[in-house]
């Protein structure tokens, strides 16, 4: 996803640009990725969903830390 640029507003047809920018945002926004056996906590602050533990996890000091959710 990196390197993608949003569409520039050209001309006076702002409604068309609005639709294009909305489509760009929907297609490029960050989504929570699933942690799997290959996922590495290579840097602090990586947020993922752990389906095995059924909760989000965050990377800290090379390890995955479970984030407790309030029901």
MDAnalysis code that builds the backbone (N, CA, C; Angstrom):
import MDAnalysis as mda
import numpy as np

u = mda.Universe.empty(213, n_residues=71, atom_resindex=np.repeat(np.arange(71), 3), trajectory=True)
u.add_TopologyAttr("name", ["N", "CA", "C"] * 71)
u.add_TopologyAttr("resid", np.arange(1, 72))
u.add_TopologyAttr("resname", ["UNK", "UNK", "UNK", "UNK", "UNK", "UNK", "UNK", "UNK", "UNK", "UNK", "UNK", "UNK", "UNK", "UNK", "UNK", "UNK", "UNK", "UNK", "UNK", "UNK", "UNK", "UNK", "UNK", "UNK", "UNK", "UNK", "UNK", "UNK", "UNK", "UNK", "UNK", "UNK", "UNK", "UNK", "UNK", "UNK", "UNK", "UNK", "UNK", "UNK", "UNK", "UNK", "UNK", "UNK", "UNK", "UNK", "UNK", "UNK", "UNK", "UNK", "UNK", "UNK", "UNK", "UNK", "UNK", "UNK", "UNK", "UNK", "UNK", "UNK", "UNK", "UNK", "UNK", "UNK", "UNK", "UNK", "UNK", "UNK", "UNK", "UNK", "UNK"])
u.atoms.positions = np.array([
    [0.795, -1.191, 0.000],
    [0.000, 0.000, 0.000],
    [0.839, 1.256, 0.000],
    [2.055, 1.176, 0.473],
    [2.864, 2.367, 0.511],
    [3.167, 2.839, -0.899],
    [3.315, 4.127, -1.056],
    [3.607, 4.684, -2.360],
    [2.378, 5.094, -3.132],
    [1.208, 4.744, -2.661],
    [-0.009, 5.153, -3.349],
    [-0.346, 6.575, -2.965],
    [-0.699, 7.362, -3.948],
    [-1.054, 8.754, -3.704],
    [-2.547, 8.954, -3.930],
    [-3.176, 9.785, -3.109],
    [-4.602, 10.047, -3.316],
    [-4.814, 10.833, -4.605],
    [-5.990, 10.722, -5.194],
    [-6.256, 11.461, -6.426],
    [-6.264, 12.964, -6.161],
    [-5.670, 13.703, -7.066],
    [-5.626, 15.156, -6.931],
    [-6.947, 15.763, -7.399],
    [-7.387, 16.844, -6.738],
    [-8.606, 17.519, -7.210],
    [-8.296, 18.297, -8.493],
    [-8.948, 17.936, -9.566],
    [-8.733, 18.596, -10.848],
    [-10.033, 19.210, -11.349],
    [-9.941, 20.415, -11.866],
    [-11.120, 21.062, -12.430],
    [-12.124, 21.471, -11.369],
    [-13.366, 21.615, -11.796],
    [-14.403, 22.092, -10.879],
    [-15.446, 21.019, -10.549],
    [-15.167, 19.788, -10.878],
    [-16.105, 18.693, -10.604],
    [-15.740, 18.036, -9.268],
    [-16.044, 18.736, -8.174],
    [-15.664, 18.286, -6.842],
    [-16.393, 17.021, -6.419],
    [-17.607, 16.815, -6.911],
    [-18.331, 15.609, -6.527],
    [-17.641, 14.352, -7.079],
    [-17.096, 14.425, -8.272],
    [-16.367, 13.298, -8.854],
    [-15.093, 13.046, -8.054],
    [-14.378, 14.123, -7.726],
    [-13.175, 13.976, -6.911],
    [-13.523, 13.396, -5.546],
    [-14.631, 13.831, -4.946],
    [-15.058, 13.313, -3.650],
    [-15.286, 11.811, -3.693],
    [-15.900, 11.329, -4.756],
    [-16.120, 9.895, -4.916],
    [-14.791, 9.160, -5.087],
    [-13.873, 9.756, -5.842],
    [-12.569, 9.124, -6.061],
    [-11.744, 9.089, -4.773],
    [-11.758, 10.173, -3.994],
    [-10.983, 10.200, -2.757],
    [-11.578, 9.230, -1.737],
    [-12.910, 9.122, -1.705],
    [-13.553, 8.168, -0.806],
    [-13.158, 6.736, -1.172],
    [-13.173, 6.405, -2.445],
    [-12.775, 5.070, -2.892],
    [-11.315, 4.801, -2.529],
    [-10.447, 5.800, -2.690],
    [-9.040, 5.660, -2.336],
    [-8.878, 5.355, -0.849],
    [-9.578, 6.098, -0.005],
    [-9.462, 5.906, 1.446],
    [-9.950, 4.518, 1.844],
    [-11.079, 4.097, 1.304],
    [-11.619, 2.774, 1.622],
    [-10.644, 1.677, 1.219],
    [-9.985, 1.836, 0.082],
    [-9.085, 0.807, -0.422],
    [-7.709, 0.810, 0.226],
    [-7.308, 1.905, 0.855],
    [-5.951, 1.993, 1.389],
    [-5.884, 2.119, 2.900],
    [-6.995, 2.251, 3.569],
    [-6.955, 2.430, 5.028],
    [-6.365, 1.195, 5.700],
    [-5.831, 1.414, 6.874],
    [-5.254, 0.307, 7.634],
    [-6.361, -0.584, 8.166],
    [-6.123, -1.856, 8.106],
    [-7.032, -2.840, 8.673],
    [-6.221, -3.694, 9.625],
    [-6.851, -4.118, 10.701],
    [-6.165, -4.939, 11.685],
    [-5.855, -6.293, 11.053],
    [-4.583, -6.637, 11.018],
    [-4.154, -7.898, 10.422],
    [-4.184, -9.002, 11.464],
    [-4.336, -10.230, 10.995],
    [-4.355, -11.379, 11.881],
    [-2.938, -11.874, 12.131],
    [-2.637, -12.134, 13.400],
    [-1.347, -12.713, 13.788],
    [-1.402, -14.208, 13.503],
    [-0.349, -14.713, 12.891],
    [-0.252, -16.149, 12.658],
    [1.101, -16.644, 13.177],
    [1.398, -17.889, 12.932],
    [2.642, -18.464, 13.454],
    [3.885, -17.827, 12.844],
    [3.739, -17.172, 11.718],
    [4.866, -16.512, 11.051],
    [5.062, -15.059, 11.499],
    [4.103, -14.502, 12.216],
    [4.173, -13.094, 12.628],
    [5.280, -12.896, 13.659],
    [6.104, -11.900, 13.428],
    [7.222, -11.606, 14.327],
    [7.036, -10.221, 14.943],
    [7.339, -10.120, 16.216],
    [7.277, -8.844, 16.923],
    [8.593, -8.107, 16.694],
    [8.822, -7.697, 15.458],
    [10.116, -7.144, 15.047],
    [10.372, -5.727, 15.547],
    [9.312, -5.008, 15.864],
    [9.469, -3.665, 16.426],
    [8.312, -3.407, 17.382],
    [8.495, -2.510, 18.309],
    [7.454, -2.207, 19.289],
    [6.282, -1.490, 18.631],
    [5.081, -1.819, 19.090],
    [3.891, -1.089, 18.672],
    [3.116, -1.678, 17.508],
    [3.446, -2.885, 17.083],
    [2.685, -3.526, 16.019],
    [1.412, -4.103, 16.638],
    [0.258, -3.741, 16.101],
    [-1.016, -4.196, 16.631],
    [-1.615, -5.215, 15.679],
    [-2.000, -6.370, 16.215],
    [-2.586, -7.436, 15.399],
    [-3.695, -8.120, 16.182],
    [-4.501, -8.903, 15.471],
    [-5.526, -9.716, 16.110],
    [-5.022, -11.148, 16.190],
    [-5.069, -11.741, 17.390],
    [-4.657, -13.122, 17.593],
    [-5.925, -13.972, 17.685],
    [-6.220, -14.715, 16.627],
    [-7.436, -15.526, 16.586],
    [-7.372, -16.690, 17.567],
    [-6.177, -17.172, 17.882],
    [-6.031, -18.277, 18.834],
    [-6.429, -17.816, 20.234],
    [-5.953, -16.627, 20.635],
    [-6.281, -16.085, 21.960],
    [-7.581, -15.282, 21.944],
    [-8.127, -15.025, 20.747],
    [-9.359, -14.270, 20.557],
    [-9.278, -12.874, 21.175],
    [-8.157, -12.186, 20.887],
    [-7.968, -10.837, 21.412],
    [-6.882, -10.127, 20.602],
    [-6.805, -8.790, 20.726],
    [-5.708, -8.077, 20.090],
    [-4.418, -8.285, 20.874],
    [-3.302, -8.194, 20.172],
    [-1.979, -8.271, 20.789],
    [-1.128, -7.127, 20.251],
    [-0.147, -6.729, 21.045],
    [0.765, -5.670, 20.622],
    [2.190, -6.166, 20.841],
    [3.088, -5.763, 19.946],
    [4.482, -6.182, 20.079],
    [5.222, -5.257, 21.036],
    [6.033, -5.881, 21.909],
    [6.845, -5.114, 22.856],
    [8.081, -5.934, 23.186],
    [9.245, -5.347, 22.938],
    [10.527, -5.995, 23.246],
    [10.639, -7.400, 22.665],
    [10.180, -7.563, 21.431],
    [10.315, -8.831, 20.728],
    [9.276, -9.882, 21.066],
    [8.266, -9.518, 21.855],
    [7.232, -10.479, 22.234],
    [5.848, -9.908, 21.938],
    [4.880, -10.803, 21.835],
    [3.483, -10.401, 21.648],
    [2.809, -10.343, 23.012],
    [2.226, -9.199, 23.348],
    [1.562, -8.986, 24.625],
    [0.055, -8.928, 24.382],
    [-0.683, -9.740, 25.113],
    [-2.140, -9.787, 25.004],
    [-2.739, -8.501, 25.563],
    [-3.708, -7.936, 24.852],
    [-4.422, -6.749, 25.322],
    [-5.765, -7.220, 25.881],
    [-5.988, -6.950, 27.140],
    [-7.230, -7.381, 27.786],
    [-8.377, -6.486, 27.334],
    [-9.488, -7.097, 26.974],
    [-10.675, -6.377, 26.563],
    [-11.719, -6.440, 27.677],
    [-12.370, -5.325, 27.957],
    [-13.490, -5.343, 28.906],
    [-14.737, -5.788, 28.171],
    [-15.477, -6.732, 28.748],
    [-16.688, -7.215, 28.065],
    [-17.787, -6.169, 28.046],
])
